[in-house]
Amino acid sequence: MRTRLFAAFLIIISAALFSTVLFAWITLRDFDEYAQSVRQDNIYWIKIAVEGSYSDGQWNRAQLSEALHWAMMMGLDVQILDMKGNKVVLSHDVIEGLSASMKQHMEGLFHMHGDSGVAFHRYPLGTAREQFGTLLMRPLPRKELAEKEAAFKSRAKYFLGISLAIAGGGALIIGLFLSQHLSKPVRRLQSASEKIAKGDFSARVSAESTGEVGDLAKAFNRMSESLQREEQLRRRLFENIAHELRTPLTIMKTRAEAMADGLVPDSARGIESLISQVDRLTSLVKGIEDITAAEASFFKPGEIAEVNLREFLAGIVQEQIPAFHAQGLKFSLAEKEGITVRTDAEKLERIVGNLLSNALKFTDRGYVFLDFGLEQRFFFVAVTDTGKGISADELPRVFSRFYRVDHAGAEGLGLGLAIVKELVNVMNGRIEVKSAPGAGTTVKVILPSLS
């Protein structure tokens, strides 16, 4: 890309230099055409003046001298011929009739007595009915004109060359710098992409650039973060699965070997133990399926919609209230006005469902209360129970996968709150937990209301 950018800059620079030279050539050509038109106008008026000095077959010498004097002041050497080709008057004849000061001034400007070597241009003199003479004109040789013209042209070429060198060299340097600067973010993206292709999902690129390149860098970083998170979840899941499968499989193997060796007299009881471990494995597989489905939703863009929070939570309460009543628990929703938020309803439903399931599991008596509300640009959903509570030592670990609070008769795989935590992180929210042994627990989820 850097080579292509530099080539593009070279093309642009070449086009600019070519246009500069072309503009200079057109300007000089237009100037020459203008100067030529001025000379043609001068010749025309001199011709008119000379023709005006002829009347009734006679030349008016005074008017003719004045016309030639005017022509010489314009830098023209003039000769008037009659129809037989005889010279009527010459510029040199007029020079002799000038005052000494005027003659000296004219001779200071022109070579009045030399031959310039330039041929005369012939112009017929006359009217529409007759021709009565010929006007010969050519430029008078100016003193030092050739040297001045040569010096002017040489200096013009020198300055043009210097200008082109400065402009071209500066443009090349700027082009090289810009090609390096513009291609640097792309080279960083290429390097980071190669790292990700080799399995290094921690690769990131600087997103300082603005415009499309900056947006591309941000999108790349989001992609690499998602890949890194997915890889970490995959490894952690495999580690947890291996750990959780090892215990029931070891128990099943030991019981089966004992039964095969006749060490278990009550085979029915041994089979019951095996079935119990199979049920545990089945429950583990189901938990893995649940967390796999949850992880799939982490990377799937959710549909953001307006939700009436009270009606949304009331629907969940209606679905789960039979389970709470069956366990002898009171279950209620806060009596508040409905509020409308914009959020991912699918993820929010999973979060609330897991929180209520966890509260039901660890509450033997009392009630479970579901609250909601607004906090500036955020909204919250809180579940409060009168369950067994959690000690301060265990609070930091309750959101870890497969972690189970040490309660007598505690069941489950320890995945519910872990799923809640990861879903809340994906939604750019946070969780607050207040609990104490024997005093119940309040889990408060705070999420942004997306605009």
Summary of the structure (lengths in Angstrom):
residues: 451
radius of gyration: 51.6
end to end distance: 39.2
largest distance: 161.9
contacts: 1230
relative contact order: 0.06
helix: 59%
strand: 17%
